[in-house]
Amino acid sequence: MGLCISDYYFCQLIFSSCFFFSDLKTRLAKLYLQEYSDIPFAHSQPENEVTMRQMYVAPKIVDKAQKPNEKSDKQVNTFNDLFKKEGSLCRNIFLLGESGTGKSTFLQNIAVQWSELHVQQEDVGRSDRFIANAEYSSSDKGEKRRAKDENDDGFQDKTTLEKIDVLFYISLRDTHKYCDYVDIINDELLQFICRKNEIESAKNLVERLLENPSSFVLSDGLDEWEHPSNGDCSCPARDKGRTPLIHQQNSATIVTTSRPWRFAQNPPNSLNVDKILEIEGTSNPNKLGQKLVAVLNETTGKCIGFADVQSCIREKGVDNLITVPIFLSQIVYEFFYETGVLNSECKIYACILNMMIGRRSLILPEQRSTCDTHMSLFTDKVNITHCWAQLKALAKLAFEQLFQQQGHSSVVFNSNTCNLADSVRTFACVCGLLTEKKSRSYSSSDSHLSFTHIRFQEFLAAVYISINEELFETVIEPRYAVADQASLRRCLSDLAQVFLFTCGLNIEMADKLATLFNKHFLSDPDFTISDMYCNIIRKGKVEADENGFKKYYFPLQ
């Protein structure tokens, strides 16, 4: 793979610095094992941590075609394919993914695996719980490693990680003072693992290591990094603010994570992009679910199978959420502790929406918003009520795109033409409700927006209808009145999920929508009320009951 440091280069590193390379590597490995061996079970309960090994399932990563004439996307399952392109190591790799899809956990898992492979276990010490559990004699080392590998879904080529001589994991979201990788590494790593009299020697060593292709930098959270406000830096004007400074002499491989919106709004120089990957969530939701259930069974003393959770997920129609690790872990948590959230689709999406807003360092408005008086679903959702003005603007966009006057719904829209304030757009992209993606053509500056999932768009559209009841008479009813029968059936089908959400938000509006369903179904002799619509009416009544609405009239005739 060409990763090993040459003997001559290694000797240069040792004799040019009083800070030894092997010592730096050992200290980094200890730090990674201490900091990243445990991960929170659910992001709404960050204090409840489990070991990485108990929870980790490999993600689904896709190698995205950069240009229209390139080969189609392909799935990446090995570290070798992750780091290489056409047989050669890449210098700059970008891993894009929406909030909660596992970008940070993936990089942290690489850091932990590299540390396990490169540090001498007896030097790590027995005070750390994870390290103590990981220690084993040389005689059974191979057997335990094979057992671990057999349980992995992908990225089993540990020999690739073994050939990485030094690995720096940095969190860009925690760094706003520096724009040079050496300074960032010093701020986040060296200051914690070096004595004061070692810092300069260690920085010099890092500079040399970044010139060597056997060094790797895992750079997490570009979408939350900002270039320092002072202009005293050597960043080229054309690249300033796009990524931290990449020196010409740098030969290290840098893997940078970001959400697509940042890559679309402020893309790096095309010369600094060797490969674009996209992480789409977990590669095996069932396996992750089984691991989550096993952890909670042990914690609670219960004996629940993941099949029980799956039945609930299917019944509530939230199958679309389970490929996103933070959503699946939250659903399993709510199921075990019987919080009542899973009894209602509205409550599920309100809970996840509140979590999405709260898990990022958003620049929240100084003055808190106030929810509309009849939006009782959100009264205990602190993050939602704090950002109610921004969410109402997003709800308006969701409604307008679903119920366009042209007669067709839109789930993807041009970022330049949608009527959305820049502050709201940034808020939505940062918390993960909107995603912005650049055109596949790198020479094009066009980008498009979409809601992270159609269900979020439908939920927010239902919120907007519920707080603006006049929209039924002014938009929804006229829209269906002028449609032909084919379009009418499609539009009514599109409205079904919005109706279900409305049942848990505003029962008077839900009654109006149910009346509209009934009117048009009966007027079409070739389109009787199918099992699907009987089911949606039944679910609507359940949704209304679970949200405290006891008086309703669903005119299912």
N, C-alpha and C positions, 0 to 999 in steps of 0.2 A: 504493500500500500504506500510505501515511501514515507512513513511517518517517523522513523527512528532518527534521533539526533546523531550526527556523525561524531566519531571520536574526537576529531580535531575541534569541531564546534563546541562539543561538550567541555573539552579542556579549556577552551577560551573562556567559556562562561564561568568556570570555577576559578581560574587564575585572575580574571579581570574583576572579581568581586569577592568581598569577604563574606558575603551571604551565599551559602551553598544551595545549589539547585535542588538537591535531594531533600534538604531541610525545608525549603519552600513548599515542595510538593507534599511532604508529610503533613505540614501544618495546614495546608489547604484541605487535604483529605479529612483531617480531624474536624475542621470547621464545617465542611459539608455534611459529614455524618451527624454532627451535633445539631445542625440547624435544619436539615431537610429530611431526616429519617422519619419524622412524624408529620402527618398531615391531618387537617380537621376533617371529621366525619361529614359534617354538613356545614356550609358556610354561614348559615344563620346561627350555628352554635360553635364558634371557632375554638371554644375552650375544650371541646370534646375531641381529643386527638387519638389517632390510631397509627400504627407503624405503616410505612410505605408498602411493605411487603404484604400486609393484611389487605390492603385496598387496591393496589395498583393493577390496572389492566391496560395493555398497550392501546394507544389511540389509533384511529384510522387516519392515515396521512396520505395525501394525494399529491403527486408531482404535477403542477399545473403547467400547461402549455403556455409559454410567454407570448407567442405571436400566433396569428391565425394559420400560418403555413407550417408551424411546428407540429410534431406528432401529438396525438391526443393524450389526455391525462392518464396517468398510471399510478397504481397504489404502491406506496413505499412500505416495505416490511422489514428492512435490515438497516443497520447503521451504515453499512457500506454504501447502500443506495441513497441513504440520507445525505452523506457527506460528499459523494462523488457524482460527476456528470461525464459521461462518455469515457469512463475509466480514470479520470483525473480528479484530484481533490479540488473542491470549490473553495474560493476565498470568502465569498459573501452569499449566505443562504438566508432566505427570508421565510419564516413559518407563520402563515396568516391563519387566523381563526377567530370566531366570535367569542364573546365573553362566556366563560365557563366550559369551554370545549376541552380544556386540559393542556393548554400551551405551557403554563408555568410548571405544572406537575410533571410534564414530559421532560423538560429541561432539568428540573430538580432530580428526577429519577436518573437521568444520565450522570449527573454529578455524584449521586450516591453510588451508582454502580462503578463509576471510575474510581471512586475513593476506596471501595471495597477491594477492587482489583489491585490497587497501587500502594495501599498503606499496609504496613506490618501490623497485624492485629494486636500483638503484644504491646505495641507502642501506643495504641489508642487509649488503653485504660479501661477499667471495668465500671467506672462511675456512670457512664451513659447506658441507659437501659437497652437501647437498640444494639449498641456495639457489644454489650455483654451477651445478648442473645445470638449475635452473629458470629461469636468466636467459636472455633472448632479446631480440632487437631488436624495436622497435615494428612493423616491417614484416611479421614473421612471427608476431606475437603472436596475431592472430585465427585464423590457420590452425592453430597448435598447440593453442589452446584448443578449437577445433571438433573436432580429432582426439581430444582428451581426452574431450570430452563424448560423442562417438560411442561410446566404449568404456565408458561408464557405463550401469548398469542403471536408475538412478533418481536423483532429486534433482539434476536437470540445470539447474534454474532458478537460475543463478548471479546473475541480476539481483536476486533476493530478498536474497541475501547482500550484494550491493553496496550496498543501501539501509540496511543496519545500520551505524550510525555508530560504535558502539564495542561491543566484545564482551569479556566477562570469562569466562575458563574457570577454574573452581576445583574442586579435589578435596576433597570433604567428608571423605573417609576420612583425609586428612592434617591435619584441623583438629579439635581437641578443646578448644581454649581459648576459642573465641568462638562466639557465637550470632547476631551481627549481620552481615549481608552486607558492610557497609562494612569492618568489622574483619577479616573473613575475606579479602576482596580485598586489604586492606592487608598481612595476614600472608603471603599466598601470592604476591602479584604486586608490589605497590608496593615492598615491602622489597627486591625483587630488581632492579627497573628504575629506582628513584629514588635520588638522593643524599639524605643525611640532612636537608639543609636544604630539600628539596623535599617531604618526606613529608606534612606538614600541608596544604600547598597541594593536593597530589595527592588526599588524603583528602576535602578540601572539594569538589574537582572531582567525585570519584566520587559523593559524596552527591547533588550536583546532577544528575549524569548518570542516576542511578537513578530520578529523578523524570520522566525523559523516555522516551516510548515508542519512540524509535529506539535505545535501549540494550538489550543482551541479556546475560543471565547464563546460562552453561552450568554447572550445579551437579551434579557427578558423585559418586555414591556415598552417597545418603542412608541406605542400610541399614547403613553403617559409621560413621555420624556419631552422636555422643552429645552431649547438651547439657552444657555445662560444669557442674561440680559446685557451683561457687559460685553463690549466688542473686542476685548483684548484676547484674541485667539488667532490661530493660524489656519482656521477653516477657510477654504476657498469660498468666495462670495456665492457661487452658483450652488454650493452644497450646504451652506450654513442652515442649520435647523432641520435638515432632512434626516441625518444620522450623526452619531458621534464621529469624530475625525478619524479617517482611515488613511494612514501615512502611505506614501508610495512604496516604502521599503517593507511594509507589512506583508508577511507571507502566511500568517496564521489563518485558520478557518474561523469565521465569525458566523454563528447562527443567531439570528435576531427574530424575536417573536413580535407580532403586532396584530391588531385588529384591522380588518380590510379598510375601514374608513380612513385611517391615518395614511395608509399606503396609497389610497386614491386621492386624498386631498393634497398630500405633500410627499410624492414618491421620491425615492432616492435616485441619484444619477444612474442612468441605465448602465454606465460603465462599472458601477459598483453592485450590480446584481448578476450573480451567476446562476441562481436557481430560486424559483418560487414554489414553495410547498403550501398546501392548505390542510389544516387539521379539522376534521369533521365530527369530532366527538370520539366516543369509545368504539373500538373495533368489535367489541363483544358485550353488548348491554346485558345479556343474560348472565354472563360470567361476573360482571361487575355487580349486578343485582344480587347474585348468590353470595358474593363476598360481603356486601353490605348487610345482608340478612344474617350471615354467620356472626358478624361482629356484634350486631344488636341482640341476637339470641344469647350470646355469651354475656352481654352487659345486663340484659333484663331478666335472664333466666327463662325466657319464653322458648317455645319450640314452633316457630313459624317457618314455612317453606316459601321460597321466592314465588312459587306457583300461586300462592294466596295473594301476594302483592300484584302479580301479573293479572290476575282475574279482576282486581279492583281497577288497575290501569286500563284494561280493555273496556270495562263497564263504563268508566268515566270518559273514555275517548281521548285519553292523553298519551297515547302510544308515541306520538310525535316528539314527546319530551325526553324519552328515556335514553336516547343516544347522547344527550348532553349530561356529562357526569354530575354537575352540581344540581341539575333538576332531578335526576334519578335519586341521588342521595337524599335530597329534601323530601321527595315523595315517600321513600322507604321510611325515613325518620317519622313523618307524619302518620304513616300507617301503623308503625309500632307503638307510638305513644298515643294513638287514638285521639288526636286533637280535634277531630271533626272537620278538618280542612278538606279531606278527601271525599266528603259527602256531597260536595258541590263543585261543579266546574268553575263557577265564578270565584269561589274561595280559593281553589287551586291556583288560578291565574293571578288573583290578587296577591296571594302569598308569594308566588314566584316573582311577580313584578316588584313587590316591596323589597325582596331580597336582592334583585338585580340592581336596584337603585342604591341600596345600602352597602353593597360589597365593594364599591369603588370610591376613590377619593374625589368625589365630584365637587365642583365649585357651586355650592348651593346658594340660592338667593338669600340675601340678608333678612328679608322679611318672609316669614312663613305664609304659605297660602292657606286658604280655608276651603275645605271640601263643600260642594253644594249640599244643602241641608238634607236632601233625601238620599244621598249616597252613603247609607249606613254601613255598607260593606267595607268601607275604607276607614271608618272612624278609629280603629285600633292599629292602623298601618301608618306608623310614624313617618316613614320615608315618602310614602305616597302623598300624605297630607302636606308634607313640607314642600313638595314639588308639584302641587296640584295645578298651578298655572301652566307649567311646562307640559304636564300630561294632558291637560285640556287642549292645548295646541296640537299635540300629537294625535289626540282623539279626533280632532277636526280633520286632520290630514288623512287619517285612516278611513273616516267616513267618506270624504270627498273622493278618494281613490277607489273605494268599493262601489260607490253609487254615482259614477260620472254620468253627466247628462247625455253623453254620446251613446249610452246604452250598453256599455261593457265595463266590467270591473278591471281594475289595474292593481297588481301586486308589486310591480316594478315600475319605477318612474324616474324621469330624468332629474338629476340633482339640481340642475340650473333652472328648471321650470316649476318645481313644486313650491307652493306658497308657504315657506317655513322660515322663520327667523333663524339667523346663523347661531344664536345662542341656544335655541331649542334643538336645532339640528346637532350641534356638538354634544349637548346633554344626552340626546337620544342615542347617539353613536357611542358615547363613553359608557353609558350604562348597559348597552347591548340591545336596545329595543329596535334600533335601525342599523342596517349595515350598508356601507357605501363601498362599491367595488368599481375599480377602474376598468376601462375597456381592455380587452385582451391584447389589443395592439398597443405596444409600449410607446409608439410615436403619437398616439392619440391622447388628448387631455380629457376626453369625455369620461364621465362616471355616472353610475345610476344608484339610486337608493331603493331599498325595500325593507319591509319589516322583517325581523329575524325569522319569524314564522307567520304564516297566514292566520293562525289562531290568535296571535297577539294583535294583529290588525283587526280581526273580527271582534275581539274583546273590547278594544279601544273604540271601535265604531259603535258598538252597543252602548258603551259609556256615553258617547257623544249624543246618540239618539235619546238616551234616557234623561239627559239634562237639557235637551232641546226638543221638547215634545212636538213643537210646531212642524218639525221636519217630516213627520208622517204625512201631513196634508200638503206640504209645499214641495216635497221631493219624492218620497217613497211611493205614495199612492199614484201620483201622476206618472211616474216612471213606468209602473206596470200597466197603467191604463192604455198607453200607446204602443205597447210591445205586441208583436205577433206571437202566435201560440208557441213556436219553437223557442223564441227568446224568453217568453214568459216562464216556461218550464225551467230554463237555465237560471234565470234571475231568481225565481222562487227557491231553487236549490241552493243558490249562493246565499240566500237570506236565512236559510234554516239555522245555521250555527249562531248568527247574530241574534235571531229570535231566542235561542236557548239561553244565551248570556243575558238577554234583556229580561228573561223570566226571573233572574236573580238580582236584577238592578232596579227595574221599574215595571211593576205588574200591570199598570194601566197601559203602558206602551206595548207590553207583551200581548195584552188582550187585543189591541188594534192590529198587530201583526198577524195574530192567529185568525182574526176575522178576515183579513186580506187573503191568507192562505185558503180559507174555506170558500170564500167568494169565487176565486179564480179556479179552484179545483172543480167546483160544481159546475162552472160555466163551460168546462171542457169535457165533452162526452167521451173523448178518447183517452182521457187522463184522469183515472179515478185515484182516490186517496190510497197511495201505496203503503206497504208495511213501513217504509222509511219514514213517511210523514206521520203515521200513527205512532211510531217510536219517538219521533222528535217532540210530539205533543205530550206523550207520556213523560219523557225526560224533562220537558218544560214544567210540568206540574210538580215533579220531584224537586227541581231546582227552586221553584217558587216556595215550596214547603220548607226546604232547608235554609232559606234566607228569610223566613219569618212572614211570608205573604200567605195569608189564609183565605183572603177573599179575592177570587178571580173567576172569570168566566171564559173558558177556552171553548169556542163554539165549534167543537168537532161534531159534525152532523152525520 
